[in-house]
Amino acid sequence: MFTTVLIANRGEIALRVLRTCREMGVRTVVAHSTVDRDSPAVRLADESIQIGPAAPRRSYLNAAALIAAARQSGAEAIHPGYGFLSESPEFAEICQAHGITLIGPPPGVIARLGDKVSAREFAAEAGLPLLPGGDGPAAGVSEAARTAAGVGYPVVLKASAGGGGRAMTVVHDPGDLARAYAATRREAVVLFGDPRVYVEKYLDAARHVEVQILADAHGQVLHLGARDCSVQRRRQKLIEETPPPGLPAAAVERLGELSVRAARAAGYTGAGTFEYVVDEHGACYFIEVNCRLQVEHPITEMVTGIDLVREQLLVAAGGRLSLRQEDVTASGAAIECRVNAEDPARGFLPTPGVVEEFVPPGGPFTRVDTHAAAGTRITADYDPLLAKVSVWAPTRAQALARADRALEECTVRGQGVRTNVAFLREVLAHPLFRYAKHTTSLVEQMRATPIT
């Protein structure tokens, strides 16, 4: 096992990784920007190193600064968390060149599965079901238009190097394609430095389901069931739950088997997620692989009792997974709600400011992953996530009641700071969600026809 791990991230995920490292007797070093110097992760770490100013490109995306911090602190490994450099094959190669282990899949696997176009090619080879779409990036707007006409509208334009719901545009009308294509390319360049865009069929009424996998370098690959992540705004997740309600257990098992087979074929190691959409007839289609720990991993941990970060560390250190597929059992239902500093009434715009009062919920089977506290400064430089409120219960109905109770207890106040807590409670109470009839269009439906 590693002696020292550098945590190359911030917020709740830095704390999450730090806590498992500490339980395993691993020394932690937190790399932080200037504005995060007083964060809980910095305060709890064995050591902290300032790597740059608030702007991510000069701190958490600065590979040279992170490598220097690892060398300075004697860290043998870097845990990237999620976001930032967690799925950068270039950063993985740099770590490898410096003899530092990046806790994640090998660079070649990230390169192949992290790019949406090459992942789609791989998925086809692995026999995963695919949505109709282009064979590769569109060479120009004319090719994009031909592909869209071939698969039928609506379509979605996606940045090949994209992720997290960014640089994706849904197009319902051929007359909007040229403008959408240009806009998606511009956003792809700004966010990912890569202009490639491809075209895929878009399902208006679909569920978003993902499978958590774990794999080691000794040939063992297993899945930990599935999560439903259909509640999204701007294609970014708000509420996740497991098991996916309304999806037959046989379908979940089938997706698990497909994901394991594909992960084995790719030579995957570490924790990862295969994502799918499920149409109104129950047909499942592969959409992408996330080569990292997911934001929503706590609910899988709650139903399985498995510490995913611990398994990541074991595998990255060259060890074996601590369990086999037959050891994985899931119990009950778990729901995660993302509390964001954003205003649903203004299109979910982030609300920067200083948190003056923060009271997280508590109670039975309630987990809160957060870095927030009184005095926490919310800046426009980072994701507005303040806390992840996760609950477990024997049944989904009980979990829904518990999640609502927990959110009711959650208090966040600060000048200019708004949160989505009330909106999350509206989702939990919405008939389509309560009866598991919702799709990825739920939030738009709610905003179009609010319940009176």
C-alpha positions as CSV (number, residue, x, y, z in Angstrom):
1,M,0.0,0.0,0.0
2,F,1.1,3.6,-0.6
3,T,2.7,5.5,2.2
4,T,1.5,8.9,1.0
5,V,-1.2,10.0,-1.5
6,L,-1.6,13.5,-3.0
7,I,-5.2,14.5,-3.3
8,A,-5.5,16.6,-6.4
9,N,-8.9,18.0,-5.9
10,R,-11.1,20.2,-3.7
11,G,-14.4,20.3,-1.9
12,E,-16.3,17.3,-0.7
13,I,-14.4,14.8,-2.8
14,A,-11.1,15.8,-1.3
15,L,-12.5,15.1,2.1
16,R,-14.0,11.9,1.0
17,V,-10.7,10.5,-0.3
18,L,-8.8,11.8,2.7
19,R,-11.0,10.0,5.1
20,T,-10.6,6.6,3.5
21,C,-6.8,7.1,3.2
22,R,-6.7,7.9,6.9
23,E,-8.7,4.8,7.8
24,M,-6.1,2.8,5.8
25,G,-3.2,4.4,7.5
26,V,-2.1,6.3,4.4
27,R,-0.6,9.8,4.8
28,T,-2.5,12.5,2.9
29,V,-1.3,15.6,1.2
30,V,-3.9,18.0,-0.2
31,A,-3.0,20.2,-3.1
32,H,-5.1,23.4,-3.0
33,S,-5.6,26.8,-4.6
34,T,-5.2,30.1,-2.8
35,V,-9.0,30.4,-2.1
36,D,-9.1,26.9,-0.7
37,R,-6.3,27.4,1.8
38,D,-8.8,27.3,4.8
39,S,-10.9,24.4,3.5
40,P,-11.7,21.4,5.7
41,A,-9.6,19.1,3.6
42,V,-6.6,21.3,4.0
43,R,-7.3,21.5,7.8
44,L,-7.5,17.7,8.1
45,A,-4.7,16.7,5.8
46,D,-1.3,15.6,7.1
47,E,0.2,18.2,4.8
48,S,-1.1,20.7,2.3
49,I,0.6,22.4,-0.6
50,Q,-0.6,25.5,-2.4
51,I,-0.5,25.0,-6.2
52,G,-1.8,28.2,-7.6
53,P,-4.6,30.8,-7.7
54,A,-8.4,30.1,-7.9
55,A,-8.5,29.7,-11.7
56,P,-8.5,25.9,-12.3
57,R,-6.2,26.1,-15.2
58,R,-3.6,27.6,-12.9
59,S,-4.1,25.2,-10.0
60,Y,-6.2,22.0,-10.2
61,L,-5.6,21.7,-14.0
62,N,-2.0,22.6,-13.7
63,A,-0.2,19.2,-14.2
64,A,3.3,20.6,-13.6
65,A,2.2,22.1,-10.3
66,L,0.6,18.8,-9.2
67,I,3.6,16.7,-10.1
68,A,5.9,19.2,-8.2
69,A,3.6,18.9,-5.2
70,A,3.7,15.1,-5.3
71,R,7.5,15.1,-5.5
72,Q,7.9,17.7,-2.8
73,S,5.7,15.7,-0.4
74,G,7.1,12.3,-1.3
75,A,3.7,11.0,-2.5
76,E,3.8,7.8,-4.5
77,A,0.3,8.2,-5.9
78,I,-2.2,10.9,-6.8
79,H,-6.0,10.6,-6.3
80,P,-7.6,13.0,-8.8
81,G,-11.2,12.7,-7.5
82,Y,-13.7,13.6,-10.2
83,G,-13.6,16.4,-12.7
84,F,-10.4,18.4,-13.3
85,L,-7.7,16.0,-14.5
86,S,-9.4,12.8,-13.4
87,E,-10.0,11.6,-16.9
88,S,-7.0,13.2,-18.7
89,P,-4.9,10.6,-20.5
90,E,-2.1,13.2,-20.9
91,F,-2.0,13.7,-17.1
92,A,-1.9,9.9,-16.5
93,E,1.0,9.7,-18.9
94,I,2.9,12.5,-17.2
95,C,2.4,10.8,-13.8
96,Q,3.6,7.5,-15.3
97,A,6.7,9.2,-16.7
98,H,7.5,10.6,-13.3
99,G,7.0,7.2,-11.5
100,I,3.9,8.4,-9.8
101,T,0.7,6.2,-9.7
102,L,-2.4,8.0,-10.9
103,I,-5.3,6.3,-9.1
104,G,-7.4,5.3,-12.1
105,P,-7.2,3.3,-15.2
106,P,-4.0,3.2,-17.4
107,P,-3.5,6.1,-19.8
108,G,-4.3,4.1,-22.8
109,V,-7.6,3.0,-21.4
110,I,-8.6,6.5,-20.4
111,A,-7.6,7.7,-23.9
112,R,-9.8,5.1,-25.6
113,L,-12.8,5.2,-23.3
114,G,-12.7,8.9,-22.3
115,D,-13.1,10.1,-25.8
116,K,-16.7,9.7,-26.8
117,V,-16.0,8.8,-30.4
118,S,-13.4,6.1,-29.7
119,A,-15.6,4.8,-26.8
120,R,-18.4,4.4,-29.2
121,E,-16.2,2.5,-31.6
122,F,-15.0,0.3,-28.7
123,A,-18.5,-0.3,-27.5
124,A,-19.5,-1.5,-31.0
125,E,-16.6,-3.9,-31.0
126,A,-17.6,-5.1,-27.5
127,G,-21.2,-5.8,-28.6
128,L,-22.8,-3.0,-26.5
129,P,-26.1,-1.7,-27.9
130,L,-25.6,1.7,-29.5
131,L,-27.9,4.6,-30.5
132,P,-27.9,5.4,-34.2
133,G,-25.3,8.0,-35.1
134,G,-22.2,9.0,-37.0
135,D,-19.3,6.6,-37.4
136,G,-16.9,9.3,-36.1
137,P,-16.7,13.1,-35.7
138,A,-18.5,15.1,-38.3
139,A,-16.1,16.6,-40.8
140,G,-18.3,19.7,-41.1
141,V,-21.8,20.9,-40.8
142,S,-22.8,19.3,-44.1
143,E,-21.8,15.9,-42.8
144,A,-23.5,16.5,-39.5
145,A,-26.7,17.4,-41.4
146,R,-26.5,14.2,-43.5
147,T,-26.0,12.1,-40.4
148,A,-28.9,13.8,-38.6
149,A,-31.2,13.3,-41.5
150,G,-30.2,9.7,-41.6
151,V,-30.9,8.9,-38.0
152,G,-33.9,11.3,-37.7
153,Y,-34.5,14.3,-35.4
154,P,-34.1,15.0,-32.6
155,V,-30.4,14.5,-32.5
156,V,-27.7,15.5,-30.0
157,L,-24.4,17.1,-30.9
158,K,-21.7,16.0,-28.5
159,A,-18.1,17.1,-28.1
160,S,-15.9,14.1,-28.6
161,A,-13.7,15.0,-25.6
162,G,-16.7,16.2,-23.5
163,G,-18.1,15.1,-20.2
164,G,-20.3,16.1,-17.4
165,G,-23.1,17.2,-19.7
166,R,-21.0,20.0,-21.1
167,A,-20.7,20.9,-24.8
168,M,-23.8,19.0,-25.8
169,T,-26.7,20.4,-27.8
170,V,-30.0,18.8,-28.6
171,V,-31.4,19.7,-32.0
172,H,-35.1,19.2,-32.8
173,D,-35.3,20.9,-36.1
174,P,-33.0,20.7,-39.2
175,G,-33.1,24.5,-39.4
176,D,-31.3,24.8,-36.1
177,L,-28.5,22.4,-36.9
178,A,-25.9,24.8,-38.4
179,R,-26.1,27.2,-35.5
180,A,-26.1,24.4,-32.9
181,Y,-23.1,22.7,-34.6
182,A,-21.1,26.0,-34.6
183,A,-22.0,26.7,-30.9
184,T,-21.1,23.1,-29.8
185,R,-17.7,23.3,-31.5
186,R,-17.0,26.7,-29.9
187,E,-17.9,25.3,-26.5
188,A,-15.9,22.1,-27.1
189,V,-12.8,24.2,-27.8
190,V,-13.2,26.4,-24.8
191,L,-13.9,23.6,-22.4
192,F,-11.8,20.8,-23.7
193,G,-9.5,22.2,-26.3
194,D,-10.8,19.9,-28.9
195,P,-13.3,21.0,-31.6
196,R,-14.5,17.5,-32.7
197,V,-18.2,17.0,-32.6
198,Y,-20.3,14.0,-33.5
199,V,-24.0,13.3,-34.0
200,E,-26.2,10.8,-32.2
201,K,-29.9,10.1,-32.0
202,Y,-31.5,11.8,-29.0
203,L,-34.3,10.1,-27.1
204,D,-36.8,12.6,-25.6
205,A,-38.3,10.2,-23.2
206,A,-35.5,8.2,-21.8
207,R,-34.1,7.1,-18.4
208,H,-30.4,7.6,-17.6
209,V,-29.0,4.5,-16.0
210,E,-25.4,3.7,-15.1
211,V,-23.5,0.6,-13.9
212,Q,-20.7,0.8,-11.3
213,I,-17.8,-1.5,-12.0
214,L,-14.6,-2.4,-10.2
215,A,-11.6,-4.1,-11.8
216,D,-8.1,-5.1,-10.8
217,A,-5.0,-6.0,-12.8
218,H,-5.4,-9.6,-11.9
219,G,-8.3,-10.3,-14.2
220,Q,-11.1,-9.7,-11.8
221,V,-13.9,-7.4,-12.9
222,L,-17.3,-7.1,-11.1
223,H,-20.3,-4.8,-11.0
224,L,-22.1,-3.3,-8.1
225,G,-25.5,-2.8,-9.6
226,A,-27.0,0.2,-11.2
227,R,-28.1,3.8,-10.4
228,D,-30.8,5.9,-12.0
229,C,-29.6,9.4,-12.7
230,S,-32.6,10.7,-14.8
231,V,-33.3,13.8,-12.8
232,Q,-31.1,16.3,-14.5
233,R,-30.9,20.0,-15.3
234,R,-28.9,21.1,-18.3
235,R,-27.9,17.4,-18.6
236,Q,-26.2,17.6,-15.2
237,K,-27.5,15.3,-12.5
238,L,-29.5,16.5,-9.5
239,I,-30.9,13.3,-7.9
240,E,-29.6,9.7,-8.2
241,E,-31.0,6.5,-6.7
242,T,-30.3,2.8,-6.5
243,P,-31.7,0.4,-7.5
244,P,-33.2,2.1,-10.6
245,P,-37.0,2.1,-9.8
246,G,-39.2,0.4,-12.4
247,L,-36.2,-1.3,-14.2
248,P,-36.5,-5.1,-13.9
249,A,-33.8,-6.8,-11.9
250,A,-33.1,-8.9,-15.0
251,A,-32.4,-5.8,-17.0
252,V,-30.0,-4.4,-14.3
253,E,-28.2,-7.7,-14.3
254,R,-27.9,-7.8,-18.0
255,L,-26.4,-4.2,-18.1
256,G,-24.0,-5.3,-15.4
257,E,-22.9,-8.3,-17.4
258,L,-22.4,-6.2,-20.5
259,S,-20.4,-3.6,-18.6
260,V,-18.2,-6.2,-17.0
261,R,-17.5,-7.9,-20.3
262,A,-16.6,-4.6,-22.0
263,A,-14.4,-3.5,-19.1
264,R,-12.5,-6.7,-19.2
265,A,-12.1,-6.4,-23.0
266,A,-10.7,-2.8,-22.5
267,G,-8.2,-3.9,-19.9
268,Y,-9.9,-1.6,-17.4
269,T,-8.6,-1.3,-13.8
270,G,-10.0,0.7,-10.9
271,A,-13.5,2.1,-10.4
272,G,-15.5,3.2,-13.4
273,T,-19.0,3.7,-14.7
274,F,-20.7,2.5,-17.9
275,E,-23.6,4.8,-18.7
276,Y,-26.8,3.9,-20.7
277,V,-30.1,5.4,-21.7
278,V,-33.3,3.3,-21.5
279,D,-36.1,4.1,-23.8
280,E,-39.9,3.8,-23.1
281,H,-39.9,0.2,-24.3
282,G,-37.1,-0.8,-22.0
283,A,-34.4,-1.0,-24.7
284,C,-30.9,0.0,-23.4
285,Y,-28.2,1.9,-25.3
286,F,-24.6,2.6,-24.3
287,I,-23.7,6.3,-24.2
288,E,-20.3,6.6,-22.5
289,V,-17.8,5.5,-19.9
290,N,-16.6,7.6,-16.9
291,C,-13.1,6.5,-16.1
292,R,-13.2,7.8,-12.5
293,L,-15.1,7.8,-9.2
294,Q,-18.6,9.2,-9.7
295,V,-20.1,12.0,-7.7
296,E,-23.0,9.7,-6.9
297,H,-20.9,6.8,-5.6
298,P,-22.2,7.1,-2.0
299,I,-25.5,5.5,-2.7
300,T,-23.8,2.4,-4.1
301,E,-21.7,2.3,-1.0
302,M,-24.9,2.6,1.1
303,V,-26.7,-0.4,-0.4
304,T,-23.6,-2.6,-0.8
305,G,-21.5,-1.6,2.2
306,I,-18.4,-1.4,-0.1
307,D,-16.0,1.5,0.2
308,L,-15.2,2.4,-3.4
309,V,-12.2,4.6,-2.6
310,R,-10.7,1.8,-0.6
311,E,-11.0,-0.6,-3.5
312,Q,-9.5,2.1,-5.8
313,L,-6.4,2.4,-3.5
314,L,-6.0,-1.4,-3.3
315,V,-6.1,-1.8,-7.0
316,A,-3.8,1.1,-7.8
317,A,-1.3,-0.3,-5.3
318,G,-1.2,-3.5,-7.4
319,G,-3.4,-5.5,-5.1
320,R,-6.6,-7.5,-5.7
321,L,-10.1,-6.4,-5.2
322,S,-11.2,-7.4,-1.7
323,L,-14.3,-9.2,-2.9
324,R,-15.7,-11.3,-5.7
325,Q,-19.0,-10.9,-7.7
326,E,-20.7,-13.4,-5.5
327,D,-19.8,-11.4,-2.4
328,V,-21.7,-8.4,-3.7
329,T,-25.2,-8.0,-2.3
330,A,-27.3,-5.0,-2.3
331,S,-29.9,-4.2,0.3
332,G,-32.7,-1.6,0.4
333,A,-32.9,1.7,-1.5
334,A,-30.7,4.8,-1.4
335,I,-31.2,8.3,-2.8
336,E,-28.7,11.1,-3.2
337,C,-29.7,14.7,-3.6
338,R,-27.2,17.3,-4.7
339,V,-27.5,20.6,-2.8
340,N,-26.1,23.3,-5.1
341,A,-25.6,27.0,-4.6
342,E,-27.8,27.9,-7.5
343,D,-31.2,29.5,-8.1
344,P,-33.8,27.3,-9.9
345,A,-36.0,30.4,-10.4
346,R,-33.2,31.9,-12.6
347,G,-32.5,28.9,-14.7
348,F,-30.3,27.3,-12.0
349,L,-27.7,30.1,-12.3
350,P,-24.9,29.7,-9.7
351,T,-25.2,32.1,-6.7
352,P,-21.7,33.1,-5.5
353,G,-21.3,34.5,-2.0
354,V,-20.3,33.6,1.5
355,V,-22.1,31.0,3.5
356,E,-23.1,32.5,6.9
357,E,-25.0,29.6,8.3
358,F,-24.9,26.0,7.3
359,V,-26.8,23.3,9.2
360,P,-26.5,19.9,7.5
361,P,-29.2,17.2,8.2
362,G,-28.6,14.2,10.4
363,G,-30.6,11.3,11.6
364,P,-30.8,7.6,10.9
365,F,-29.2,6.3,7.7
366,T,-28.4,9.8,6.5
367,R,-25.0,10.6,5.0
368,V,-23.9,14.1,4.1
369,D,-20.7,14.6,2.0
370,T,-19.8,18.2,2.2
371,H,-17.1,20.8,2.6
372,A,-19.4,23.6,3.4
373,A,-19.5,25.4,6.7
374,A,-20.1,28.9,8.0
375,G,-17.6,31.1,6.2
376,T,-17.3,29.0,3.1
377,R,-16.8,31.2,0.1
378,I,-18.7,30.1,-3.1
379,T,-16.9,31.4,-6.1
380,A,-17.7,31.3,-9.8
381,D,-14.4,29.4,-10.4
382,Y,-15.8,26.0,-9.3
383,D,-18.8,23.8,-9.4
384,P,-21.6,25.1,-7.1
385,L,-22.0,21.7,-5.3
386,L,-22.3,22.4,-1.6
387,A,-23.4,19.0,-0.2
388,K,-24.6,15.6,-1.2
389,V,-27.4,14.4,1.0
390,S,-27.7,10.6,0.8
391,V,-30.2,8.4,2.6
392,W,-30.8,4.7,2.9
393,A,-34.0,2.8,3.8
394,P,-35.3,-0.7,3.4
395,T,-37.8,0.4,0.7
396,R,-37.9,3.2,-1.9
397,A,-41.0,4.7,-0.2
398,Q,-39.2,5.0,3.1
399,A,-36.1,6.4,1.4
400,L,-38.2,9.1,-0.3
401,A,-39.7,10.1,3.0
402,R,-36.2,10.1,4.6
403,A,-34.7,12.2,1.8
404,D,-37.5,14.8,2.2
405,R,-37.1,14.9,5.9
406,A,-33.3,15.3,5.5
407,L,-33.7,18.1,3.0
408,E,-36.2,19.9,5.3
409,E,-33.5,20.0,8.0
410,C,-30.8,21.4,5.6
411,T,-30.2,25.1,6.2
412,V,-27.9,27.2,4.1
413,R,-27.9,31.0,4.5
414,G,-25.7,33.7,3.2
415,Q,-26.0,37.1,1.4
416,G,-26.8,36.4,-2.2
417,V,-26.6,32.6,-1.7
418,R,-29.5,30.6,-2.9
419,T,-29.8,26.9,-3.0
420,N,-31.9,24.3,-4.9
421,V,-33.1,22.6,-1.7
422,A,-36.8,23.5,-2.2
423,F,-36.7,22.4,-5.8
424,L,-35.2,19.1,-4.8
425,R,-38.1,18.6,-2.4
426,E,-40.5,19.4,-5.3
427,V,-38.9,16.7,-7.4
428,L,-39.2,14.1,-4.6
429,A,-42.9,15.0,-4.2
430,H,-43.7,15.0,-8.0
431,P,-46.1,12.2,-9.0
432,L,-43.9,11.2,-12.0
433,F,-40.9,10.8,-9.8
434,R,-42.7,9.1,-6.9
435,Y,-44.2,6.6,-9.2
436,A,-41.0,6.1,-11.2
437,K,-42.6,7.4,-14.4
438,H,-40.0,10.1,-14.9
439,T,-37.4,10.6,-17.6
440,T,-34.5,12.9,-18.3
441,S,-37.2,15.5,-19.3
442,L,-38.7,15.7,-15.8
443,V,-37.1,19.0,-14.8
444,E,-38.2,20.7,-18.0
445,Q,-41.7,19.3,-17.6
446,M,-41.8,20.7,-14.0
447,R,-40.7,24.1,-15.1
448,A,-43.2,24.1,-17.9
449,T,-46.2,23.0,-15.9
450,P,-45.6,23.6,-12.2
451,I,-47.9,21.9,-9.8
452,T,-50.4,24.2,-8.1
